[in-house]
């Protein structure tokens, strides 16, 4: 089926300038030379992004564009729509790739699964073509919808996302690191959909309307409809201020960890006693994020557990508490943090394969034989600086892979809150924890 492009109306060139201004600023600020992979579905936002970038590119000869369309295989028309996008890219002289999300689709959580699949496929394409960054067409409307949805989840579940105060209010980051390798850049977060469509109308370029964008089965569509009917939401200044606040908190937490924290063998953290007397918001955020990493959790402590932890620390008593499968042990010498000794996995890594153990360690088997990865080292000698009881506990929650498969094994600490998606807001904190865990800092954004 040949897709029908959106009919255009009378040109409104006065509304077309915001898009080109945003894209020119974006291109000017990029480190060069660079190769951008544009994610384009054929909708107005991504089409405006692609066409606008192609138009602005003449002033930036050291920037190269490629494009990719992900066919989620959820509608019969999707394949033909992807081909229509391919034709547009061909007309513009832009290399284009179509990649299909194969396999059975989940009965629930379809939007989240589609998002994961989309970014995995985009990451693969970026690897294949050597792209510097992935660029998406998220707009100001998308930002407001995201803020409202995240704020609603915090209200109804009490579970903060990435554990910052009112995290939903910070919205999507202008840059997010994907899989530690590719930065996803969003240059249109301050540009309205109306301005993008005005630009496309002015140049007589159509777009494809996806009917799922009007299907109230999806949370984002319901949120969009609610915002359209009652005008609720958050203004751009408020969202920007929240993002700045989140970034500042991350920097303060990173500095605090640099001053007061140490980590042995990516398993046992120690916080110097003096550090617990610093700014409570900084202490809470730093400890909550560090605990998520040590516990192999993608999210930091819930509000309830964060409150419990701060009450425990301010009580001034020595003792132990457990939250989100992490042990917090307060002693005269400081606060110790490590994984709780329960529900630890036994895994097999086949030759030439890598497995994730307890969501804390990536173990790669380079040998010609399978290796078994089980919990618990034979002794606690690796943690000589820790009190004996804690050293034994730390040894029990380590992966035991020594002397297996001929010893040809690589092990990396996995940072669960950051290794898949790392918003630029959190980059200083993530890189500080990576350093403490014996890893290199995360890749800097190309802007």
Secondary structure, DSSP 4 states (H G I P E B T S, - for coil): -PPPPPPP-S--GGGSHHHHHHHHHHHHHS-SSEEEEEE--SSHHHHHHHHHHHHHGGG-TTEEEEEEEEE-S-STTHHHHHHHHHHHHHHHT-EEEEEE--SPPPSS-HHHHHHHHHHHHHHHHHHHHT-SEEE----HHHHHHHHHHHHHHHHHH---STT-TTGGGG-S-SEEEETTTEEEE-TTTTS-HHHHHHHHHHTT---PPPGGGG-TTSHHHHHHHHHHHH--S--HHHHHHHHHHHHHHHHHHHHHHHHHEEEETTTEEEE-GGGGGS-HHHHHHHHHHHHHHHHT-SS---HHHHHHHHHHHHT---EEEEETTEEEEEETTEEEEEE-SSS---EEE-TT-EEEETTTEEEEE-SSS-EEEEE--S-SGGGTTS-HHHHHHHHHTSEE-TTSGGG-EEEEE--TTTSSEEEGGGHHHHHHHHHHTT-PPPPPP--
